[in-house]
Amino acid sequence: MGSPEPISAGDAPSPGAGTAPTGEGGARPPLSASRKALFTAVLVLAPLLLVEGGMRIHYRIKEGHWGVPDRYQDRYETLYERHPYLGWVLRPNARYEKRSDETTKVIESNAYQLRDDEIVSPKPPGRIRIVCLGGSTTFDVGVTDNARTWPNRLEALARERRPELDVEVVNAGFPGYNTATSLINLSLRIVDLDPDLVVVYHGINDLTAAQIPEFRSDYAHGWAERFVGEPGPIRRALRSSILFAKIEHSMRRRRDRAAGRQDAGVEVTVPDEATETYRRNLRTIAGICQAHGIRLALGTFATARSQFEEPAPPGFACSYTPNLTPAELQRSLREWADVVRAVAAEQDAWLLDVQKKLPADPQLFDDFIHLNDEGARAMAAVVYDELEAAGAWETLAGR
């Protein structure tokens, strides 16, 4: 029997040999694809779950609840629904609360998908029904609740000062609407309410379209970007996460700003075509009202800073028109107010010169254009007084 062959270093058993399976040539078998995926998911999800847990504890201490803060929730899902011709409308009988350290703002819709009380149809005999068209400055996103919007305050004021009249004022404003949207809204929905008077208060959303380069008179160049598709089931599930909701909220704000800006940093002069489009749309609204025997009142647009002080005062800027310098924004608002006055005169509409009559006082505004509770009260008083001066209440009572 010969002596055994010497064992080389490469052939020596490694520590732990025999305690774990080895593959061909003594190497450990590679992890399966499923195990790799699981390991990666744990590495990714663990820190996210830690962040989510920390945020929930933070907001539980700060705001008193474990859920997603209202400011990160998407109104487009909870309050709005798609419409084939208007883009978005309110969901019927919806309620939305936005809480902050200072206050809670509540928005409620009726069955007719407007921010108002329920509307009786057909209209009761003897009732004077006034419908207010506009964007977020008529919808009144800056006030505490429905009762404090300027259309609702106008109704309360009219009933107080004209108790012999059965006056109803309907808020048909909606965030983002401009004169083009409102003429569609008037044609397809509002005329069915049988209004005696339609009040139109528009300006800044049309300027949002006007300040985007390569203006188009159908507003398509600045309209499609405002709307996104309905979220799918996975996205809706992810929105229960504070972290996801916060990230999505930040992205949504950037998208909304970009929809109005598109060419950031470009200084634009509002083209004459945009001014004439604004005039055309007001005339079209007047024509629809005339065709249905509805009286019309047109309002000039007010801001928190003076439109008549030159140079434009500090803070004269709107986030919806970032391509306009303060001087150009001021010039455009004055010029478009003249358009409103001219159309009111030629169409036999009542003029509500809000631009001149409502004080340019930041204490009345939630921001540069949106009224707060006190501002809505002041706005309602201006509208009432302008209608009073025009003899509108007597005219409407005699219809």
C-alpha positions as CSV (number, residue, x, y, z in Angstrom):
1,M,0.0,0.0,0.0
2,G,1.5,3.3,-1.1
3,S,1.7,6.4,0.9
4,P,-1.2,8.8,0.4
5,E,-0.7,11.7,-2.0
6,P,0.0,15.0,-0.3
7,I,-3.0,17.5,0.0
8,S,-2.3,20.8,-1.6
9,A,-3.5,24.1,-0.1
10,G,-6.1,24.4,-2.8
11,D,-7.6,21.0,-1.9
12,A,-7.8,21.7,1.9
13,P,-11.3,21.9,3.2
14,S,-12.4,25.4,4.1
15,P,-13.7,26.4,7.5
16,G,-17.2,25.3,8.0
17,A,-17.0,22.7,5.3
18,G,-19.7,20.1,5.7
19,T,-22.1,22.5,7.5
20,A,-23.5,24.2,4.4
21,P,-24.3,23.0,0.9
22,T,-21.9,23.9,-1.8
23,G,-22.3,24.1,-5.4
24,E,-20.1,22.8,-8.2
25,G,-16.5,23.5,-7.4
26,G,-17.2,24.3,-3.7
27,A,-19.0,27.7,-4.3
28,R,-22.3,28.7,-2.7
29,P,-25.3,28.5,-5.0
30,P,-26.5,32.0,-6.2
31,L,-29.6,33.4,-4.7
32,S,-32.7,32.8,-6.8
33,A,-34.4,35.7,-8.6
34,S,-37.3,35.7,-6.2
35,R,-35.0,35.9,-3.2
36,K,-33.1,38.7,-4.8
37,A,-36.3,40.6,-5.5
38,L,-37.5,40.1,-1.9
39,F,-34.1,41.2,-0.5
40,T,-34.2,44.4,-2.7
41,A,-37.8,45.1,-1.7
42,V,-36.9,44.9,2.0
43,L,-33.9,47.3,1.5
44,V,-36.1,49.8,-0.3
45,L,-39.3,49.5,1.8
46,A,-37.8,49.4,5.2
47,P,-36.5,53.0,5.2
48,L,-39.7,54.2,3.5
49,L,-41.8,52.6,6.2
50,L,-39.6,54.2,8.9
51,V,-40.2,57.6,7.3
52,E,-43.9,57.0,6.9
53,G,-44.1,56.0,10.6
54,G,-42.2,59.0,11.7
55,M,-44.4,61.3,9.6
56,R,-47.6,59.8,11.1
57,I,-46.3,60.3,14.6
58,H,-45.4,63.9,13.7
59,Y,-48.8,64.7,12.3
60,R,-50.6,62.9,15.1
61,I,-48.8,65.2,17.6
62,K,-49.3,68.3,15.4
63,E,-52.8,67.8,14.0
64,G,-54.4,65.3,16.3
65,H,-55.1,62.5,13.8
66,W,-53.2,59.7,12.1
67,G,-54.6,60.3,8.6
68,V,-53.2,62.2,5.6
69,P,-53.4,65.9,6.2
70,D,-56.1,67.7,4.2
71,R,-53.6,70.0,2.5
72,Y,-52.0,67.0,0.8
73,Q,-55.2,65.4,-0.4
74,D,-56.3,65.9,-4.0
75,R,-59.5,67.9,-4.5
76,Y,-59.7,66.4,-8.0
77,E,-60.4,63.0,-6.5
78,T,-62.5,63.9,-3.5
79,L,-64.4,66.9,-4.7
80,Y,-64.3,67.1,-8.5
81,E,-65.3,64.8,-11.4
82,R,-64.7,64.9,-15.1
83,H,-67.1,66.5,-17.5
84,P,-66.8,66.0,-21.3
85,Y,-67.1,69.7,-22.2
86,L,-66.2,71.6,-19.0
87,G,-63.2,69.6,-17.9
88,W,-64.2,69.4,-14.3
89,V,-67.3,70.0,-12.2
90,L,-68.1,69.4,-8.6
91,R,-69.2,65.9,-7.6
92,P,-72.9,65.9,-6.5
93,N,-73.5,66.3,-2.8
94,A,-69.8,66.3,-2.0
95,R,-68.0,67.7,1.0
96,Y,-64.4,68.8,1.4
97,E,-62.6,70.1,4.4
98,K,-59.2,71.8,4.4
99,R,-57.8,72.3,7.9
100,S,-54.9,74.5,8.9
101,D,-53.6,75.9,12.2
102,E,-55.8,79.0,11.8
103,T,-59.1,77.7,10.4
104,T,-61.0,75.0,8.7
105,K,-62.5,75.7,5.2
106,V,-65.4,73.7,4.1
107,I,-66.7,73.3,0.5
108,E,-70.0,71.5,-0.1
109,S,-71.9,70.9,-3.3
110,N,-75.6,70.3,-4.0
111,A,-77.2,67.8,-6.3
112,Y,-76.8,70.2,-9.2
113,Q,-73.1,70.1,-8.7
114,L,-72.7,73.7,-7.6
115,R,-71.3,75.2,-4.4
116,D,-74.7,76.2,-3.0
117,D,-77.8,75.0,-1.2
118,E,-80.2,72.8,-3.1
119,I,-82.0,74.4,-6.0
120,V,-85.8,74.0,-6.4
121,S,-86.8,73.1,-9.9
122,P,-89.0,74.3,-11.5
123,K,-88.4,77.8,-10.1
124,P,-91.1,78.8,-7.7
125,P,-93.5,81.5,-9.0
126,G,-92.4,85.0,-8.1
127,R,-88.8,84.0,-7.3
128,I,-86.0,86.2,-8.7
129,R,-83.1,83.7,-9.4
130,I,-79.7,85.2,-10.0
131,V,-76.8,83.0,-11.1
132,C,-73.2,84.0,-10.7
133,L,-70.7,82.7,-13.3
134,G,-66.9,82.9,-12.8
135,G,-63.8,81.0,-11.7
136,S,-62.3,80.5,-8.2
137,T,-62.9,84.2,-7.4
138,T,-66.7,83.5,-7.7
139,F,-66.5,80.0,-6.3
140,D,-64.7,81.8,-3.4
141,V,-61.9,79.4,-2.5
142,G,-60.7,81.8,0.2
143,V,-63.7,81.9,2.4
144,T,-64.6,79.6,5.3
145,D,-67.7,77.9,4.0
146,N,-70.5,78.2,1.5
147,A,-72.6,80.7,3.4
148,R,-69.7,83.2,3.3
149,T,-69.2,83.2,-0.5
150,W,-70.0,86.5,-2.0
151,P,-73.0,85.1,-4.1
152,N,-74.5,83.8,-0.8
153,R,-73.8,87.0,1.0
154,L,-75.5,88.9,-1.9
155,E,-78.6,86.8,-1.4
156,A,-78.6,87.5,2.3
157,L,-78.1,91.2,1.7
158,A,-80.9,91.4,-1.0
159,R,-83.3,89.6,1.3
160,E,-82.4,91.9,4.2
161,R,-82.8,95.1,2.1
162,R,-85.6,94.0,-0.2
163,P,-87.7,91.8,2.1
164,E,-90.7,92.1,-0.3
165,L,-88.7,90.2,-3.0
166,D,-88.0,86.5,-3.1
167,V,-84.3,86.7,-4.2
168,E,-82.2,83.6,-4.7
169,V,-78.5,83.9,-5.7
170,V,-76.8,80.7,-7.1
171,N,-73.1,80.3,-7.0
172,A,-72.1,78.7,-10.4
173,G,-68.4,79.6,-10.2
174,F,-65.7,76.9,-10.5
175,P,-61.9,77.0,-10.0
176,G,-60.1,77.5,-13.3
177,Y,-63.1,78.4,-15.4
178,N,-62.7,81.3,-17.8
179,T,-65.1,83.1,-20.2
180,A,-64.9,80.2,-22.7
181,T,-65.8,77.6,-20.0
182,S,-68.6,79.8,-18.6
183,L,-70.3,80.3,-21.9
184,I,-70.4,76.5,-22.3
185,N,-71.6,76.1,-18.7
186,L,-74.3,78.7,-19.3
187,S,-75.4,77.0,-22.5
188,L,-75.5,73.4,-21.2
189,R,-76.4,73.8,-17.5
190,I,-77.3,77.2,-16.3
191,V,-80.1,78.1,-18.7
192,D,-82.0,75.1,-17.4
193,L,-82.2,76.8,-14.0
194,D,-84.4,79.5,-15.5
195,P,-82.4,82.4,-14.1
196,D,-83.7,86.0,-14.3
197,L,-80.2,87.5,-14.1
198,V,-76.7,86.1,-14.9
199,V,-73.8,87.9,-13.2
200,V,-70.4,87.3,-14.9
201,Y,-67.1,88.0,-13.0
202,H,-64.1,86.9,-15.0
203,G,-60.6,88.2,-15.7
204,I,-57.6,86.4,-14.3
205,N,-58.1,83.0,-15.8
206,D,-58.5,84.5,-19.2
207,L,-55.2,86.3,-18.6
208,T,-53.6,83.0,-17.6
209,A,-54.3,81.8,-21.2
210,A,-53.4,85.2,-22.7
211,Q,-49.9,85.2,-21.1
212,I,-48.8,81.9,-22.5
213,P,-46.8,82.3,-25.8
214,E,-48.5,81.3,-29.0
215,F,-51.9,82.2,-27.9
216,R,-54.9,80.5,-29.4
217,S,-58.4,81.9,-29.3
218,D,-59.9,78.5,-28.3
219,Y,-57.6,78.5,-25.2
220,A,-56.5,75.0,-26.1
221,H,-52.8,76.0,-25.6
222,G,-53.3,76.5,-21.9
223,W,-56.3,74.3,-21.1
224,A,-55.4,70.6,-21.6
225,E,-52.5,70.9,-19.1
226,R,-55.0,71.7,-16.3
227,F,-56.6,68.2,-16.5
228,V,-55.2,64.8,-15.7
229,G,-56.7,61.3,-15.9
230,E,-58.6,59.6,-13.1
231,P,-56.2,57.8,-10.7
232,G,-56.1,54.0,-10.9
233,P,-56.6,51.6,-8.0
234,I,-52.9,51.4,-7.1
235,R,-52.5,55.2,-7.0
236,R,-55.6,55.5,-4.9
237,A,-54.2,53.0,-2.5
238,L,-50.9,54.7,-2.3
239,R,-52.7,58.0,-1.4
240,S,-53.3,56.5,2.0
241,S,-49.6,57.1,2.7
242,I,-48.7,60.5,4.0
243,L,-45.3,60.3,2.3
244,F,-46.8,59.5,-1.1
245,A,-49.5,62.1,-0.7
246,K,-46.9,64.8,0.2
247,I,-44.7,63.9,-2.8
248,E,-47.7,63.9,-5.1
249,H,-49.0,67.2,-3.7
250,S,-45.6,68.8,-4.4
251,M,-45.6,67.5,-8.0
252,R,-49.2,68.6,-8.5
253,R,-48.3,72.2,-7.4
254,R,-45.4,72.2,-9.8
255,R,-47.6,70.9,-12.6
256,D,-50.3,73.5,-11.9
257,R,-47.8,76.3,-11.9
258,A,-46.3,75.0,-15.2
259,A,-49.8,74.9,-16.8
260,G,-50.0,78.6,-16.4
261,R,-46.3,79.3,-17.2
262,Q,-45.1,76.8,-19.8
263,D,-42.2,79.1,-20.8
264,A,-40.8,80.1,-17.4
265,G,-38.9,83.4,-17.4
266,V,-40.4,84.6,-20.7
267,E,-41.9,88.1,-20.4
268,V,-45.0,88.4,-22.5
269,T,-47.1,91.3,-23.7
270,V,-50.8,90.3,-23.8
271,P,-51.6,90.1,-27.5
272,D,-54.5,92.0,-29.0
273,E,-56.0,88.7,-30.2
274,A,-56.4,87.7,-26.5
275,T,-58.2,90.9,-25.7
276,E,-60.5,90.5,-28.6
277,T,-61.1,86.9,-27.6
278,Y,-62.1,88.0,-24.2
279,R,-64.5,90.6,-25.8
280,R,-65.9,87.9,-28.2
281,N,-66.6,85.5,-25.3
282,L,-68.4,88.2,-23.3
283,R,-70.5,89.1,-26.3
284,T,-71.3,85.4,-26.8
285,I,-72.5,85.1,-23.2
286,A,-74.6,88.2,-23.8
287,G,-76.1,86.6,-26.9
288,I,-77.0,83.4,-25.0
289,C,-78.7,85.4,-22.3
290,Q,-80.7,87.4,-24.9
291,A,-81.8,84.2,-26.6
292,H,-83.3,82.9,-23.4
293,G,-84.7,86.2,-22.1
294,I,-82.1,86.5,-19.3
295,R,-80.8,89.8,-18.0
296,L,-77.0,90.1,-17.8
297,A,-74.6,92.0,-15.4
298,L,-70.9,92.1,-16.2
299,G,-68.3,92.8,-13.5
300,T,-64.8,94.3,-13.8
301,F,-62.1,92.4,-12.0
302,A,-60.6,93.5,-8.6
303,T,-57.3,92.7,-7.0
304,A,-55.7,93.1,-3.6
305,R,-53.3,95.9,-4.9
306,S,-54.3,99.1,-6.7
307,Q,-54.5,98.8,-10.5
308,F,-54.3,102.5,-10.8
309,E,-51.2,103.3,-8.8
310,E,-48.2,103.8,-11.1
311,P,-45.7,102.3,-11.0
312,A,-47.4,99.1,-9.8
313,P,-47.3,98.9,-6.0
314,P,-45.1,96.2,-4.3
315,G,-46.7,92.8,-4.4
316,F,-48.6,93.5,-7.6
317,A,-48.1,90.0,-9.0
318,C,-50.2,86.9,-9.5
319,S,-48.9,83.3,-9.5
320,Y,-51.4,82.5,-12.3
321,T,-49.7,85.0,-14.7
322,P,-46.0,84.6,-14.1
323,N,-45.0,85.7,-17.6
324,L,-46.5,89.1,-17.0
325,T,-44.5,91.8,-15.4
326,P,-46.4,93.9,-12.8
327,A,-46.7,96.7,-15.2
328,E,-48.1,94.5,-18.0
329,L,-50.5,92.7,-15.6
330,Q,-51.7,96.1,-14.4
331,R,-52.1,97.5,-17.9
332,S,-54.0,94.3,-19.0
333,L,-56.4,94.4,-16.1
334,R,-57.2,98.0,-16.8
335,E,-57.6,97.4,-20.5
336,W,-59.8,94.4,-20.0
337,A,-62.0,96.3,-17.5
338,D,-62.6,98.8,-20.3
339,V,-63.6,95.9,-22.5
340,V,-66.2,94.8,-19.9
341,R,-67.5,98.4,-19.7
342,A,-67.8,98.6,-23.5
343,V,-69.6,95.2,-23.9
344,A,-72.0,96.1,-21.1
345,A,-72.9,99.3,-22.8
346,E,-73.3,97.8,-26.3
347,Q,-75.3,94.7,-25.0
348,D,-77.6,96.6,-22.6
349,A,-76.1,94.7,-19.7
350,W,-75.8,96.2,-16.2
351,L,-72.2,97.2,-15.2
352,L,-70.8,96.1,-11.9
353,D,-67.6,98.2,-11.7
354,V,-66.0,96.1,-9.0
355,Q,-62.5,97.2,-10.0
356,K,-63.2,100.8,-9.0
357,K,-65.7,100.2,-6.2
358,L,-64.1,97.4,-4.2
359,P,-61.1,98.7,-2.1
360,A,-57.7,97.4,-3.2
361,D,-57.0,96.3,0.4
362,P,-54.9,93.2,1.1
363,Q,-56.9,92.8,4.4
364,L,-59.9,91.8,2.2
365,F,-58.1,89.2,0.2
366,D,-56.7,85.7,0.9
367,D,-54.1,86.3,-1.7
368,F,-53.7,88.7,-4.7
369,I,-57.2,87.8,-6.2
370,H,-59.2,85.6,-3.9
371,L,-61.4,87.2,-1.3
372,N,-61.5,86.2,2.4
373,D,-64.6,86.3,4.5
374,E,-64.6,90.0,5.0
375,G,-63.7,90.6,1.3
376,A,-66.7,88.5,0.2
377,R,-68.9,90.6,2.5
378,A,-67.5,93.8,0.8
379,M,-67.9,92.3,-2.7
380,A,-71.5,91.4,-2.1
381,A,-72.2,95.0,-0.9
382,V,-70.6,96.4,-4.1
383,V,-72.6,94.1,-6.3
384,Y,-75.8,94.9,-4.5
385,D,-75.2,98.7,-4.7
386,E,-74.3,98.6,-8.4
387,L,-77.5,96.7,-9.1
388,E,-79.4,99.1,-7.0
389,A,-77.9,102.1,-8.8
390,A,-78.8,100.6,-12.2
391,G,-82.5,100.1,-11.1
392,A,-82.0,96.3,-11.5
393,W,-84.1,95.3,-8.5
394,E,-87.2,97.1,-9.8
395,T,-86.6,95.7,-13.2
396,L,-86.3,92.1,-11.9
397,A,-89.3,92.5,-9.7
398,G,-91.4,93.4,-12.7
399,R,-90.4,90.4,-14.8
